[in-house]
Amino acid sequence: MKKVQAGFTMIELVMVIVVLGVLSAVAIPKYVDFKTDAAQAAAKGVAGALESASAIQYAKDKLLANYKDSKRTCKEIGSFLVGGAPPTGFTIDGTAPSCTVANADSPTGTTPVAWTLSQD
């Protein structure tokens, strides 16, 4: 008489659960790091765009007759971006020349990206 196996044994089920537990214990911290890194990279991209916008506006101010000698503020630089404001979810703060860009999608406790505003 043959004995027919009609399902998984308890040991097989426990082993699958253990393997899934180990994989999730390794994968979840990696996912959190990826999210933090992506949010920081996005903020650095906005900071780079702000630096470029600042330099372009400075050159325009120098070339045009309406040049004003006053220094630009960090928030004012944001109005020079395409669309007239930083992208949704980003805030610009600080007192020139030390400015910061914060990403609302960054995990709690993430330091905002800082950059120095170049001015004469």
Secondary structure, 3 states (H helix, E strand, C coil): CCCCCCCCCHHHHHHHHHHHHHHHHHHHHHHHHHHHHHHHHHHHHHHHHHHHHHHHHHHHHHHCCCCCCCCCCHHHHHCCCCCCCCCCCEEEEEECCEEEEEECCCCCCCCCEEEECCCC
